[in-house]
Amino acid sequence: MYRRVFDTHCDTLYEWNLNNFDTEFSFADASLYKRFIQVMAIWVDSATIKEPFQYTEHVISLFKEHAPHIPIMKSVKDISSKGTSVILGVEGGEAMEGSIEKLRMLFDLGVRLITLVWNWQNELCDCAMRPKTDGGGLTEFGRSAVAEMERLSMAVDVSHLSDKGFWDVIEISKKPIIASHSCSRALHNVKRNLSDDQFKAIIYNGGVVGVNFSPDFLGGNEIEDVVKHILYFAALGGENHVGLGSDFDGVDSLPNGLERAAFVYKIADLMLRMNIKEELVDKFMYGNMERYFQMVLPQK
């Protein structure tokens, strides 16, 4: 069994907020591995949440209440820890409520990654799936927010972003970015996936992509489909820039045999059976994301 995993997106905290603790990602599953780092997103659905900053505060408190033994990674020094750790993320820049000061408050609460937009346009930018504008990109506030996130040493996440918004981020970014849970558009042509040119821009930027496990984005429902997207990105020159972004507890279904975090090792096992070198498999499963966050997080 492969022993190290770094997963850059799950929506488990949304389920916790609904008092559902029988989830696809669990700390019991994570404990089966020597090292498991999980980015846990606080999903801000602006269609239903009217006070998104307050909601984000509440969900962070909920996490601390129910998982007081799990360390929250806030700086580079935390990466070297053993066992299970969490990086707190926010999915939806609505949590800033149009305020740079509230962005700073999110940082103070321990948030280290923000997915700029979900499936609704917000104060920062337009989205890929339900755009309100024809090719809308970053707003002026969005540009200011990205700059401030980089100054604070927060990861700028472009998953869900419109194509124009993506290229706006690439244009202004001074630090590596992340697409925390996205697949290849060349393999499955949906707007939520990344084009080859977008992925190559992420490589040039020094950033990373976490491959989403959703069959809707993979174009198939087998573990082989996850591996196919990883290897496709790697073949574009991205062997140091691709990893896992499961979307556990945030998608309608998962590939057969990959229904829980306990089974993530199967991805590595399949690649090893395909005679992919163990060193490369470790990069995809863990190392590339560790390198990324070592570059992006605060040093102390």
Number of C-alpha atoms within 10 A of each C-alpha: 11 17 16 22 28 26 28 29 31 27 24 23 23 18 15 16 14 8 9 11 14 11 17 20 23 15 16 11 15 24 13 17 19 13 19 23 25 25 25 26 28 28 27 23 17 18 8 8 14 12 13 20 19 13 16 22 15 13 18 17 13 15 16 13 10 11 11 10 10 14 16 21 23 23 19 17 13 16 17 11 12 12 16 23 22 19 22 24 29 26 24 27 26 26 28 24 17 16 15 16 12 14 22 16 15 22 20 12 15 17 25 27 29 29 25 30 29 25 19 20 25 22 19 25 27 31 31 25 16 14 16 13 12 9 13 19 23 25 16 11 15 23 19 14 23 23 19 16 21 18 12 17 21 26 27 26 28 27 26 29 32 28 22 18 26 25 17 18 22 19 11 11 16 13 19 21 25 27 29 32 28 27 34 27 20 14 18 19 15 18 18 23 27 27 19 16 10 17 25 18 16 21 22 13 17 17 29 28 32 28 30 31 30 25 20 17 25 28 18 17 19 16 20 17 20 25 19 16 26 24 17 18 25 17 10 13 13 23 20 21 27 31 33 29 24 31 28 26 21 19 15 10 15 24 17 12 13 22 17 17 21 18 14 25 17 16 21 23 16 15 19 15 9 9 10 14 11 14 9 18 21 17 21 28 25 22 20 25 28 18 17 19 24 17 17 22 22 16 12 8
